[in-house]
Amino acid sequence: MTNEEKERFSEMLTCLFSPPDREMVEQVHQGNIHAFFQHYFQIWGKDKDILKGFLIEGGPEINFRDLEEEYDRLFSSEAGSGKISLAESFYKPWTQDPHCPLPFATEKGLLMGDSALHLLALYKQCGLELGGKYRGMPDHLVMELEFLSFLYRWATDKEIKRFIGDHLDWITLLREEFREFHPHPFYRSAMEVLILFLRQEKERLEVECNG
């Protein structure tokens, strides 16, 4: 894959983990999302059964309603909500600072931890402003995938490798959460595609950056 293709691939993943809208659901209905990923799975020689969740029967309006309801059932922007958090901070100790006096410093399940603050600094360094609903969650998966797309256009492999290692190392924990909630096949496929893409990129970057 070229960097341009990986930029587009990351943008597609960003759409899959964003709240569904009618445009995205129409792309699902037309089979475009399945076809997009199938192209790369054929090149990689990977099992295309992973993509079955993108083949949804029914009309766009019914699919939109179903995916909207499922997204709401699965995901939450709040800590301790009984749903799946898509924020990196939730899966890591709130801070790694050994001198932090706060009693919850090493606890997990909180938001705006070290990873969020580090990403705010990275966004600022790159001249990016965080707005809208993710202002209080700069380390939300949607923002991280959007930033990854940005890096494929502007950054070096070394910088991309560091970002994936520092900020997308929690995705396997997210996958475990997914399994407990028995998600709609669409989101199962989205999760497996994300895992596979990151695994392949880690292997590639390990070779190219250390070779």
Secondary structure, 3 states (H helix, E strand, C coil): CCHHHHHHHHHHHHHHCCCCCHHHHHHHHCCHHHHHHHHHHHHHCCCHHHHHHHCCCCCHHHHHHHHHHHHHHHEECCCCCCCEECEHHHHCCCCCCCCCCCCCCCCCCCCCCHHHHHHHHHHHHCCCCCCHHHCCCCCEHHHHHHHHHHHHHHCCHHHHHHHHHHHCCCHHHHHHHHHHHCCCHHHHHHHHHHHHHHHHHHHHHHHHHHC
